[in-house]
Amino acid sequence: MQTKRNTRETGNVLLCVLATILIVSIIGATVLRNSTTRLNASSTQVRGWKEALSAAETGGDIAFAEIRKTLPGASPSPSPSPWTGWTNSGTTHVSPQTTFGSSNLRAQTVVETCWFDASGVFHLGDPPPNGNRWYRVRSKGTSPLLGLKRTGMDDALMKDGLTHFASIGSTAMQDITARGKGDSLLRKIDFQYDHFIATYGPNGDRVGNAVVNASPAPSISRRIEQIGSAAWIDSYDSRNGPYDPTVKTNPASPYYKDSRHGSVEIASATATIKGTIYGDVATNGGNIVNSQYITGTVDNNVPFTLEDYQMPSVTGWNYQSSLTAVTGNQTLTPPAAGTSVAPIYYLVSSWSGALTVNPVTIMTGSPPVSVPQDTYVAIHVTSDISGGNAGITVNPYVHVKIYFDRNISVKNNNLINQNPNLTNPIAGNLQFYGISPPRDANGNPMWSQTIDLNSGTPAILAATFYAPSADVHENGNPDFIGTMVAKSFYSNGNISWHYDRALNDEGALLDFRIASYVEDTR
């Protein structure tokens, strides 16, 4: 017997399948549309965020190009003259807004003349006659955001028991930004108004807060601040008289050839030149950025190694036990003059005070007169050289070498070299040698070594440093005469470096070498 099929039920199943496919397709299309929209918004904002920083840095580069036009003795004279086309008011210069690139990026920069006093206090305006001129560069870069005024980046507030808002610059804010929650990237998008000026004022000091329309809107702006000065590295020969800053740009000077030996050797992968180097630059397979500021040659294939430095043998040195610690203000007059190969030797266990070293004198002639003798002193310090008054004064006819096991933390103006005199000191008369820390079984140093030269600015700091295991931090702005050999070097001051060619006769210290160089451009 044959059963008849129910064709109506077959049609119902087909309708159900089609309906299900339709619903799933609608859901998929909705998800795809939302995802595409979010992706476009997010990628646009990420690109804009990076491009805004690039625009701000471009504004800073434009400012530095103008600043370098102010260098004295530039040949040929810069054309157009500095700050042409800028809005100038006293020592403040505001650039016109520059639009560039296929994304229509915008940059505008404010440059202000400033200076630091001997205590490291910041001042706006022209420096005093003997002060160093600095410049503060504030640049704003803006990137337009295409599309509608919508957010992206999944930067939404969620009820997760965590903090989403905190004071700017606080540790909590850093944690919030790292998590990507709430008050991070979203608040930096100017959909209608410039949030920075509304919150912090045009200079970021919460003065002059105002509601200003963002242009263009929506957009992302990023601001950078750089403080720097037109520093340089050059050379001279103290045997021909005191350092003269005009010689390096005056080919007619008989000492011009002595000014072009301010050479630098760097082991880092990239060396960024921010000031003029009147000499040669060498790297060990590295790369030079801004090589146009180097007057000599560039060689990126110079082998560079720094071996650990060990305390030399004291055999034959004339040991004296009269000085074992430096505290307060102390004066040292050795019992004999010594020689360069057999100096008068002291072993010091602590150094927190100011030491003045005088030469040995003898009575000669008729009637007898006191005549100072060249006096050679070596001091081995087994602890830190540190403290507010810690330092040394080297008087005429005195030659001092200091060997230190640990760290140095002193003010620049507490290292006084007066040999042969204060206006024309020879750096070789005050030499510092950093004894490298011993290494463990894995070859790692057992402790770190640092040299901190802090604010307290003299007119001249004349010394040599050979510390291949030390990290050097220069926090002031002296005219540095001498050499520096170190594992790393960092400076946030405006230092002019002058290599004294009289050091050519000082044995191993024949060059100016740095393991790495970082210039603080805040």
Residue pairs with C-beta under 8 A, 6 or more apart in sequence:
37 150
38 152
38 154
40 147
41 147
41 150
41 151
41 152
41 153
42 152
42 153
42 154
44 145
44 146
44 147
44 152
45 145
45 152
45 153
45 185
45 189
45 220
46 153
47 143
48 143
48 144
48 145
48 219
48 220
49 143
49 185
49 188
49 220
49 222
51 101
51 103
51 105
51 141
51 143
52 105
52 141
52 142
52 143
52 220
52 221
52 222
53 141
53 222
53 224
54 105
54 141
55 100
55 101
55 105
55 106
55 107
55 141
55 142
55 143
55 222
56 107
56 139
56 140
56 141
56 222
56 223
56 224
57 139
57 141
57 224
58 98
58 100
58 105
58 107
58 139
58 141
59 95
59 98
59 107
59 108
59 109
59 139
59 140
59 141
60 109
60 137
60 139
60 224
60 226
60 521
62 95
62 98
62 107
62 109
63 95
63 109
63 111
63 135
63 137
63 139
63 226
64 137
64 228
66 82
66 83
66 86
66 93
66 111
67 82
67 111
67 135
67 137
67 230
68 230
69 78
69 81
69 82
70 82
70 230
71 230
71 276
72 246
72 249
73 246
73 248
73 249
73 250
74 249
75 249
83 93
85 95
85 96
86 93
86 94
86 95
86 96
87 93
87 94
87 96
88 94
90 125
91 112
91 113
91 124
91 125
91 126
92 110
92 111
92 112
92 113
93 110
93 111
93 112
94 108
94 109
94 110
94 111
95 107
95 108
95 109
95 110
95 111
96 108
97 106
97 107
97 108
98 106
98 107
98 108
99 105
99 106
100 107
103 143
103 144
104 144
105 141
105 142
105 143
106 141
106 142
106 143
107 139
107 140
107 141
107 142
108 139
108 140
109 137
109 138
109 139
109 140
110 137
110 138
110 139
111 135
111 136
111 137
111 138
112 124
112 135
112 136
112 138
113 124
113 125
113 126
113 127
113 133
113 134
113 135
114 122
114 123
114 124
114 125
114 134
114 135
114 136
114 227
115 123
115 125
115 126
115 127
115 128
115 131
115 132
115 133
115 134
116 122
116 123
116 132
116 134
116 455
116 457
116 477
116 493
117 123
117 131
118 413
118 455
118 456
118 457
119 455
119 456
120 455
120 475
120 476
124 136
126 133
127 133
127 134
130 459
132 229
132 477
132 494
133 229
133 230
134 227
134 228
134 229
134 494
135 227
135 228
135 229
136 225
136 226
136 227
137 225
137 226
137 227
137 228
138 203
138 223
138 224
138 225
138 226
139 223
139 224
139 225
139 226
140 221
140 222
140 223
141 221
141 222
141 223
141 224
142 216
142 219
142 220
142 221
143 219
143 220
143 221
144 216
144 218
144 219
145 189
145 218
145 219
145 220
149 191
149 192
149 217
149 218
151 186
151 189
153 180
153 185
153 186
154 180
155 180
155 181
155 182
155 184
155 185
155 186
156 182
157 164
157 181
157 182
158 181
162 179
162 181
163 172
163 175
163 176
164 176
164 181
164 182
164 183
165 176
165 182
165 183
166 172
166 173
166 176
166 183
167 173
173 183
176 182
176 183
176 184
177 183
177 184
187 195
188 195
188 220
188 221
188 222
189 218
189 219
189 220
190 214
190 217
190 218
190 219
190 220
190 221
191 214
191 217
191 218
192 213
192 214
192 217
192 218
193 211
193 212
193 213
193 214
194 212
194 213
194 214
194 221
196 204
196 221
196 223
197 208
197 209
197 210
197 211
197 212
198 209
198 210
198 211
198 212
199 206
199 209
200 206
200 209
201 207
201 208
201 209
201 210
202 208
204 223
204 225
214 221
225 522
226 521
226 522
227 520
227 521
227 522
228 274
228 494
228 519
228 521
229 477
229 494
230 275
230 276
231 274
231 275
231 494
231 495
231 496
231 497
232 248
232 262
232 275
232 276
232 277
232 278
232 496
232 497
233 262
233 264
233 275
233 276
233 277
233 278
233 279
233 496
233 497
233 498
233 499
233 512
234 248
234 259
234 260
234 261
234 262
234 278
234 279
234 496
234 497
234 498
234 499
235 258
235 259
235 260
235 261
235 262
235 278
235 279
235 498
235 499
235 500
235 501
236 243
236 244
236 247
236 255
236 258
236 259
236 498
236 499
236 500
236 501
237 255
237 258
237 500
237 501
237 502
238 424
238 425
238 426
238 481
238 500
238 501
238 502
239 501
239 502
240 255
240 258
241 424
242 423
242 424
243 424
243 460
243 479
243 481
243 498
244 253
244 255
245 496
246 253
247 253
247 255
247 256
247 258
247 259
248 256
248 259
248 260
248 278
250 256
253 259
258 501
259 278
260 278
260 279
260 295
260 296
261 278
261 279
261 499
261 501
262 277
262 278
262 279
262 497
262 498
262 499
262 512
263 277
263 279
263 280
263 281
263 282
263 296
263 499
263 511
263 512
264 271
264 277
264 279
264 280
264 281
264 282
264 512
264 513
264 514
264 517
265 281
265 282
265 283
265 302
265 304
265 511
265 512
265 513
265 514
266 281
266 282
266 283
266 284
266 286
266 304
266 513
266 514
266 515
266 516
266 517
267 283
267 284
267 286
267 304
267 306
267 515
267 516
268 283
268 286
268 515
268 516
268 517
269 285
269 286
269 287
270 286
270 287
270 288
270 289
271 281
271 283
271 286
271 287
271 288
271 289
271 517
272 289
272 290
272 517
272 519
273 281
273 288
273 289
273 290
273 291
273 293
273 294
274 290
274 293
274 519
274 521
275 293
276 293
276 294
276 295
277 293
277 294
277 295
277 296
278 295
278 296
279 294
279 295
279 296
279 499
280 294
280 296
280 297
280 298
280 299
281 288
281 291
281 294
281 296
281 297
281 298
281 299
282 298
282 299
282 300
282 302
282 304
283 299
283 300
283 302
283 304
284 300
284 301
284 302
284 303
284 304
285 300
285 301
286 300
287 300
288 294
288 298
288 300
291 298
304 513
306 468
306 485
306 487
306 513
306 515
307 468
308 436
308 439
308 468
308 469
309 433
309 434
309 435
309 436
309 466
309 467
309 468
309 469
310 435
310 436
311 380
311 403
311 435
312 403
314 345
314 378
314 380
316 341
316 342
317 342
317 343
317 344
317 345
317 378
318 336
318 338
318 342
318 343
318 344
318 345
319 345
319 346
319 347
320 334
320 335
320 344
320 345
320 346
321 347
322 346
323 330
323 332
323 346
323 348
323 379
324 346
324 347
324 348
324 349
325 348
325 349
325 350
325 351
326 348
326 350
326 351
326 352
326 353
326 354
326 355
326 390
327 350
327 352
327 353
328 353
328 354
328 389
329 353
329 354
329 356
329 389
330 353
330 354
330 355
330 356
331 355
331 356
331 357
331 358
332 346
332 355
332 356
332 357
332 358
332 377
333 357
333 358
333 359
333 360
334 344
334 357
334 360
334 375
334 377
335 344
335 360
336 344
336 360
337 344
337 359
337 360
337 373
337 374
337 375
337 376
338 344
338 375
338 376
338 377
339 376
340 376
340 399
342 376
343 376
343 377
343 378
343 399
343 401
344 375
344 376
344 377
344 378
345 377
345 378
345 379
345 380
346 377
346 378
346 379
346 380
347 380
347 382
348 379
348 380
348 381
348 382
348 383
349 381
349 382
349 383
350 383
351 381
351 383
351 384
351 385
351 386
351 387
351 390
352 386
352 387
352 389
352 390
353 387
353 389
353 390
354 389
354 390
354 391
354 392
354 393
354 414
355 391
355 392
355 393
356 392
356 393
356 395
357 375
357 377
357 392
357 393
357 394
357 395
357 398
357 400
358 375
358 395
358 398
359 372
359 373
359 374
359 375
359 395
359 396
359 397
359 398
360 372
360 373
360 375
361 370
361 371
361 372
361 373
362 370
362 371
362 373
363 369
363 370
363 371
364 371
365 371
372 396
372 397
373 397
374 397
374 399
375 397
375 398
375 399
376 399
377 398
377 399
377 400
377 401
378 400
378 401
378 402
378 403
379 400
379 401
379 402
379 403
380 403
380 404
380 405
381 402
381 403
381 404
381 405
381 406
382 405
382 406
383 405
383 406
384 406
384 407
384 408
384 409
385 402
385 404
385 406
385 407
385 408
385 409
385 410
386 407
386 408
386 409
386 410
387 409
387 410
388 411
389 414
390 409
390 410
390 414
391 410
391 411
391 413
391 414
391 415
391 416
392 400
392 402
392 414
392 415
392 416
392 430
393 416
393 418
394 400
394 416
394 417
394 418
394 419
394 429
394 430
395 418
395 419
396 418
396 419
396 420
396 421
397 419
397 420
398 419
398 429
399 419
399 428
399 429
400 429
400 430
400 431
401 431
401 432
401 433
402 430
402 431
402 432
402 433
403 433
403 435
404 432
404 433
404 434
404 435
405 435
405 437
406 447
406 449
407 449
407 450
407 451
407 452
408 432
408 450
408 451
408 452
408 453
409 450
409 451
409 452
409 454
410 452
410 453
410 454
411 453
411 454
411 455
411 456
411 476
412 453
412 454
412 455
412 456
412 457
412 458
412 461
412 476
412 478
413 456
413 457
413 458
413 461
413 478
414 456
415 430
415 453
415 461
415 463
416 422
416 458
417 425
417 426
417 427
417 429
417 430
417 460
417 461
417 462
417 463
418 425
419 425
419 426
419 429
419 430
420 426
422 460
423 460
425 460
425 462
425 481
426 462
426 500
426 502
427 462
427 463
427 464
427 481
427 482
427 483
427 500
427 502
427 503
428 464
428 482
428 500
428 502
428 503
428 505
428 506
428 509
429 462
430 462
430 463
430 464
431 463
431 464
431 466
431 506
431 509
432 451
432 463
432 464
432 465
432 466
432 467
433 466
433 467
434 449
434 451
434 465
434 466
434 467
434 468
434 469
434 470
434 486
436 445
436 449
436 468
436 469
437 445
437 446
437 447
437 448
437 449
437 469
438 445
438 446
439 445
439 446
440 446
445 469
448 471
449 467
449 469
449 470
449 471
450 470
450 471
450 472
450 473
451 465
451 467
451 470
451 471
451 472
451 473
451 486
452 473
452 475
453 461
453 472
453 473
453 474
453 475
453 476
454 475
454 476
455 475
455 476
455 493
456 476
457 476
457 477
457 478
458 478
459 478
459 479
460 478
460 479
460 481
461 478
461 479
461 480
461 481
461 482
462 480
462 481
462 482
462 500
463 481
463 482
464 482
464 483
464 484
464 503
464 506
464 509
465 472
465 482
465 483
465 484
465 485
465 486
466 483
466 485
466 508
466 509
467 485
467 486
467 487
468 485
468 486
468 487
468 515
469 487
470 486
470 487
471 486
471 487
471 488
471 489
471 490
472 484
472 486
472 488
472 489
472 490
473 490
473 491
474 480
474 489
474 490
474 491
474 492
474 493
474 495
475 491
475 492
475 493
476 493
476 495
477 493
477 494
477 495
478 493
478 495
479 495
479 496
479 498
480 495
480 496
480 497
480 498
481 498
481 499
481 500
482 499
482 500
482 503
483 499
483 503
483 509
483 511
483 512
483 513
484 497
484 512
484 513
484 514
485 509
485 511
485 512
485 513
485 514
486 514
486 515
487 515
487 516
488 514
488 515
488 516
488 518
489 514
489 515
489 516
489 517
489 518
490 518
490 520
491 518
491 519
491 520
492 520
492 522
497 512
499 512
503 509
503 510
504 510
